[in-house]
Amino acid sequence: MKNKLIYLSSVIMVCLLPATLQSQHRSEKRHYTFEKIELKNPWLKTGNGAGLVFNKADNYANVGGYFTTESGDYRNFDDPSKYSVVGIETKSYTKMGKVYFYGSFNYDYGVNQDLAWRGTIYPRANLNPITDSIPGKVLRESYIMTGKVGYKLNDRVSIGAEFDYNTSTAAKRVDGRNLNTLSMMNVSPGITYKGGILNLGFNLNYKRDVEEVEYDFIGDITGKKLFYMEGLWFQSSSGISSTVDDKRKYIKDIFGASIQAHLRTGELCFFNQFSASYGNTNNVEEDNFTKRYAAIEHLNYEYDGRLRLTTNNLDHFLLLSFASEEDLSYSIVNSYDRIPGETNQWAYFEHGKDLRYVTEHQKYGAEYKMFIRDGEWRCNWILSAGVNSNKYEKSYKLFPARYSQDFTINELFVKANRDFSLSEISSIDISVNGSVYNADGNMLDVYRPLDSGALALNQSLLEQDFAYQTADRFVAGLGMKYRRMVNMDKGSSIYLGASYNHMDAGDLGNRGYFSLSFGMNF
């Protein structure tokens, strides 16, 4: 524990130190938020570190803590009955001469109550996980870090890089006990070119995720099972006994690239980014990498567009997005044979692969946002409204049988935020939000169904998931944040915020979300 605290303190100091090196302007920095900074400069939300050089805001940093909790009857089969999280976080934007920095660090500790059917730390992170049906308490701990740097080579060209790292662990306290260890890494070098009215950028990225899963049995009750999922809730199973010690490793490698174009003409700016990536995930036995159970191919496309129009006291934003994700899951055909020419040397040999499961997901989004300003950075009102549409198609094949599912989820949302000045040194933000979800689809279309074999369709999971995904529901929320200035000259302040969101899904029940945050901006 002592080593963790030392490590935590060191990372926070590294993230925050650069932001304290320069004095700040008095008048406007007190009204900064990361949302405002990043909306005014969309380069900051890309994976291109060289885009940091377009940031015109003063150095800005935050350090704080938070607590969130959610509970209620409306939940999917692999959601906890109650989920609580505590954490600390810090982030900062800093520039020193020709060098621009961004750093963030987040420590996150979560407690899941009555969690079952989740074989990975993050839900649905793998199409072919090992899992179990026994509810229990699952504890999760995560360290999440992001660093970016941009450097101006000259007035036209800049280079940069981004590095992300996430290390997480999770452990279940009920047999069969699963211990998950996850490492996620992303590296992205990039370059930008500054033109007259057009700025251009390009970056590559490589992402590697490795999650190790171990199930074992201590011995409270016999008769429990492990399930080996194949997609669309098809599964095989094996009993848990005192001899069970099942280990898997999920290894994901993703290669991608993004291009950016930012058009600026007077009061109008139009930012565009297109990204594409391809990769694979291998599901292997942890103690024997030659034994591969499944392989998944990933193909993703994504577009992000941001149009901004600035007038005397108004900022208008139109945010457009599109994403396409396609995953192909293969079952590996292998055997355990003697190595040719060797004595008493055996290994697993692959003889091919069989395409079993295909998923497709398209997401379309549009949002209009308006800042009603009193000065360059202070916003009396922030108003937004938008729509999102998610379309899912899933198909599972095991010759001659074929099963398919499709559904669409549409969302309409509105948000409003009002900033009230209480005095020269204090203010309070009040926000309200609401959204409506409407969904429809086909739970299962079947052609020549299976009537025998080790694989079976879990009808209960199929029905629970489809009911959860396609439920018509609405959300209403209220939030408040109090801010008080600490140093007017440097623009530093402390804050305390709280929010509550209520989701109602009719006959399926409701769910509540509460959050509390506190910290310091400087």
Secondary structure in CASP SS format (residue, H / E / C, confidence):
PFRMAT SS
TARGET T0000
AUTHOR 0000-0000-0000
METHOD secondary structure of the structure
MODEL  1
M C 1.00
K H 1.00
N H 1.00
K H 1.00
L H 1.00
I H 1.00
Y H 1.00
L H 1.00
S H 1.00
S H 1.00
V H 1.00
I H 1.00
M H 1.00
V H 1.00
C H 1.00
L H 1.00
L H 1.00
P H 1.00
A H 1.00
T H 1.00
L C 1.00
Q C 1.00
S C 1.00
Q C 1.00
H C 1.00
R C 1.00
S C 1.00
E C 1.00
K H 1.00
R H 1.00
H H 1.00
Y C 1.00
T C 1.00
F H 1.00
E H 1.00
K H 1.00
I H 1.00
E H 1.00
L H 1.00
K H 1.00
N C 1.00
P H 1.00
W H 1.00
L H 1.00
K H 1.00
T C 1.00
G C 1.00
N C 1.00
G H 1.00
A H 1.00
G H 1.00
L H 1.00
V H 1.00
F H 1.00
N C 1.00
K C 1.00
A C 1.00
D C 1.00
N C 1.00
Y E 1.00
A E 1.00
N E 1.00
V E 1.00
G E 1.00
G E 1.00
Y E 1.00
F E 1.00
T E 1.00
T E 1.00
E E 1.00
S E 1.00
G E 1.00
D C 1.00
Y C 1.00
R C 1.00
N C 1.00
F C 1.00
D C 1.00
D C 1.00
P C 1.00
S C 1.00
K E 1.00
Y E 1.00
S E 1.00
V E 1.00
V E 1.00
G E 1.00
I E 1.00
E E 1.00
T E 1.00
K E 1.00
S E 1.00
Y E 1.00
T E 1.00
K E 1.00
M E 1.00
G C 1.00
K C 1.00
V E 1.00
Y E 1.00
F E 1.00
Y E 1.00
G E 1.00
S E 1.00
F E 1.00
N E 1.00
Y E 1.00
D E 1.00
Y E 1.00
G E 1.00
V E 1.00
N E 1.00
Q E 1.00
D E 1.00
L E 1.00
A C 1.00
W C 1.00
R C 1.00
G C 1.00
T C 1.00
I C 1.00
Y C 1.00
P C 1.00
R C 1.00
A C 1.00
N C 1.00
L C 1.00
N C 1.00
P C 1.00
I E 1.00
T E 1.00
D C 1.00
S C 1.00
I C 1.00
P C 1.00
G E 1.00
K E 1.00
V E 1.00
L E 1.00
R E 1.00
E E 1.00
S E 1.00
Y E 1.00
I E 1.00
M E 1.00
T E 1.00
G E 1.00
K E 1.00
V E 1.00
G E 1.00
Y E 1.00
K E 1.00
L C 1.00
N C 1.00
D C 1.00
R C 1.00
V E 1.00
S E 1.00
I E 1.00
G E 1.00
A E 1.00
E E 1.00
F E 1.00
D E 1.00
Y E 1.00
N E 1.00
T E 1.00
S E 1.00
T E 1.00
A E 1.00
A E 1.00
K E 1.00
R C 1.00
V C 1.00
D C 1.00
G C 1.00
R E 1.00
N E 1.00
L E 1.00
N E 1.00
T E 1.00
L E 1.00
S E 1.00
M E 1.00
M E 1.00
N E 1.00
V E 1.00
S E 1.00
P E 1.00
G E 1.00
I E 1.00
T E 1.00
Y E 1.00
K E 1.00
G C 1.00
G C 1.00
I C 1.00
L E 1.00
N E 1.00
L E 1.00
G E 1.00
F E 1.00
N E 1.00
L E 1.00
N E 1.00
Y E 1.00
K E 1.00
R E 1.00
D E 1.00
V E 1.00
E E 1.00
E E 1.00
V E 1.00
E E 1.00
Y E 1.00
D E 1.00
F C 1.00
I C 1.00
G C 1.00
D C 1.00
I C 1.00
T C 1.00
G C 1.00
K C 1.00
K E 1.00
L E 1.00
F E 1.00
Y E 1.00
M E 1.00
E E 1.00
G E 1.00
L C 1.00
W C 1.00
F E 1.00
Q E 1.00
S E 1.00
S E 1.00
S E 1.00
G E 1.00
I C 1.00
S C 1.00
S C 1.00
T C 1.00
V C 1.00
D E 1.00
D E 1.00
K E 1.00
R E 1.00
K E 1.00
Y E 1.00
I E 1.00
K E 1.00
D E 1.00
I E 1.00
F E 1.00
G E 1.00
A E 1.00
S E 1.00
I E 1.00
Q E 1.00
A E 1.00
H E 1.00
L E 1.00
R E 1.00
T E 1.00
G C 1.00
E C 1.00
L E 1.00
C E 1.00
F E 1.00
F E 1.00
N E 1.00
Q E 1.00
F E 1.00
S E 1.00
A E 1.00
S E 1.00
Y E 1.00
G E 1.00
N E 1.00
T E 1.00
N E 1.00
N E 1.00
V E 1.00
E E 1.00
E C 1.00
D C 1.00
N E 1.00
F E 1.00
T E 1.00
K E 1.00
R E 1.00
Y E 1.00
A E 1.00
A E 1.00
I E 1.00
E E 1.00
H E 1.00
L E 1.00
N E 1.00
Y E 1.00
E E 1.00
Y E 1.00
D E 1.00
G E 1.00
R E 1.00
L E 1.00
R E 1.00
L E 1.00
T E 1.00
T C 1.00
N C 1.00
N C 1.00
L E 1.00
D E 1.00
H E 1.00
F E 1.00
L E 1.00
L E 1.00
L E 1.00
S E 1.00
F E 1.00
A E 1.00
S E 1.00
E E 1.00
E E 1.00
D E 1.00
L E 1.00
S E 1.00
Y E 1.00
S E 1.00
I E 1.00
V E 1.00
N E 1.00
S E 1.00
Y E 1.00
D E 1.00
R E 1.00
I C 1.00
P C 1.00
G C 1.00
E C 1.00
T C 1.00
N C 1.00
Q C 1.00
W E 1.00
A E 1.00
Y E 1.00
F E 1.00
E E 1.00
H E 1.00
G E 1.00
K E 1.00
D E 1.00
L E 1.00
R E 1.00
Y E 1.00
V E 1.00
T E 1.00
E E 1.00
H E 1.00
Q E 1.00
K E 1.00
Y E 1.00
G E 1.00
A E 1.00
E E 1.00
Y E 1.00
K E 1.00
M E 1.00
F E 1.00
I E 1.00
R E 1.00
D C 1.00
G C 1.00
E C 1.00
W C 1.00
R C 1.00
C E 1.00
N E 1.00
W E 1.00
I E 1.00
L E 1.00
S E 1.00
A E 1.00
G E 1.00
V E 1.00
N E 1.00
S E 1.00
N E 1.00
K E 1.00
Y E 1.00
E E 1.00
K E 1.00
S E 1.00
Y E 1.00
K E 1.00
L E 1.00
F C 1.00
P C 1.00
A E 1.00
R E 1.00
Y E 1.00
S E 1.00
Q E 1.00
D E 1.00
F E 1.00
T E 1.00
I E 1.00
N E 1.00
E E 1.00
L E 1.00
F E 1.00
V E 1.00
K E 1.00
A E 1.00
N E 1.00
R E 1.00
D E 1.00
F E 1.00
S E 1.00
L C 1.00
S C 1.00
E C 1.00
I C 1.00
S E 1.00
S E 1.00
I E 1.00
D E 1.00
I E 1.00
S E 1.00
V E 1.00
N E 1.00
G E 1.00
S E 1.00
V E 1.00
Y E 1.00
N E 1.00
A E 1.00
D E 1.00
G E 1.00
N E 1.00
M E 1.00
L E 1.00
D E 1.00
V E 1.00
Y E 1.00
R C 1.00
P C 1.00
L C 1.00
D C 1.00
S C 1.00
G C 1.00
A C 1.00
L C 1.00
A E 1.00
L E 1.00
N C 1.00
Q H 1.00
S H 1.00
L H 1.00
L H 1.00
E H 1.00
Q H 1.00
D H 1.00
F H 1.00
A H 1.00
Y H 1.00
Q H 1.00
T C 1.00
A C 1.00
D C 1.00
R E 1.00
F E 1.00
V E 1.00
A E 1.00
G E 1.00
L E 1.00
G E 1.00
M E 1.00
K E 1.00
Y E 1.00
R E 1.00
R E 1.00
M E 1.00
V E 1.00
N E 1.00
M C 1.00
D C 1.00
K C 1.00
G C 1.00
S E 1.00
S E 1.00
I E 1.00
Y E 1.00
L E 1.00
G E 1.00
A E 1.00
S E 1.00
Y E 1.00
N E 1.00
H E 1.00
M E 1.00
D E 1.00
A C 1.00
G H 1.00
D H 1.00
L H 1.00
G C 1.00
N E 1.00
R E 1.00
G E 1.00
Y E 1.00
F E 1.00
S E 1.00
L E 1.00
S E 1.00
F E 1.00
G E 1.00
M E 1.00
N E 1.00
F C 1.00
END
